[in-house]
């Protein structure tokens, strides 16, 4: 069986991205590899073993494009409204909280989106139902 260990995204300003992911998601470096032209920084927190790998190409000045294939990655929190308020207070500009309900009006998911400094979308879901 395969085990998900990390997902990689490219960042233009490593320090800005490290600050964002620490403030927004409580992710801090667990491992770092520095080379002449690039660095790989793996981020995690106590909630999971899976990591986000930030790849920083040191001489890149042009912003990355996400094309039409990138969607988002998702995290879960205990209280989506409290997390939204916290991120608003940090001026990280989360989008509005939304809900999905089924045809009978039962809650399926409560969530909002946030973007990191490079425009990667992050879905923040409340722990509920399928999303744990």
Residue pairs with C-beta under 8 A, 6 or more apart in sequence:
4 50
5 49
5 50
5 51
6 42
6 50
6 51
6 52
6 53
7 50
7 51
7 52
7 53
7 73
8 52
8 53
8 54
8 55
9 52
9 53
9 54
9 55
9 116
9 118
9 120
10 54
10 55
10 56
10 57
10 60
10 64
10 118
11 17
11 54
11 55
11 56
11 116
11 117
11 118
12 56
12 60
12 61
12 63
12 64
12 117
12 118
13 117
14 39
14 41
14 54
14 56
16 117
17 54
17 56
17 116
17 117
17 118
18 29
18 41
18 43
18 54
20 92
20 116
20 117
21 27
21 43
21 52
21 54
21 116
22 28
23 90
23 92
24 87
24 90
24 92
24 114
24 116
24 122
25 45
25 75
25 122
26 45
26 47
27 43
27 44
27 45
27 52
28 43
28 44
28 45
29 41
29 42
29 43
30 42
30 43
30 44
30 51
31 41
31 42
31 51
32 39
32 40
32 41
32 42
33 39
33 40
33 41
36 58
37 57
37 58
37 59
38 55
38 56
38 57
38 58
39 55
39 56
39 58
40 53
40 54
40 55
40 56
41 53
41 54
41 56
42 51
42 52
42 53
42 54
43 51
43 52
43 53
43 54
44 50
44 51
44 52
52 73
63 118
63 119
64 118
66 119
66 120
70 120
70 121
71 121
72 113
72 120
72 121
72 122
72 123
73 120
73 121
73 122
73 123
74 122
74 123
74 124
74 125
74 131
75 122
75 123
75 124
75 125
76 124
76 125
76 126
76 127
76 131
76 132
77 83
77 124
77 125
77 126
77 127
78 126
78 127
79 126
80 97
80 110
80 111
80 112
80 124
80 125
80 126
81 97
83 124
84 94
84 97
84 112
84 124
87 93
87 94
87 114
88 94
92 114
93 114
93 115
94 112
94 113
94 114
94 124
95 112
95 113
95 114
96 112
97 110
97 111
97 112
98 110
98 111
98 112
99 107
99 108
99 109
99 110
99 111
100 107
100 108
100 109
100 111
101 107
101 108
102 108
107 128
107 129
108 129
108 130
109 125
109 126
109 128
109 129
109 130
109 131
110 125
110 126
110 128
111 123
111 124
111 125
111 126
112 123
112 124
113 121
113 122
113 123
113 124
114 121
114 122
114 124
115 121
115 122
116 122
125 131
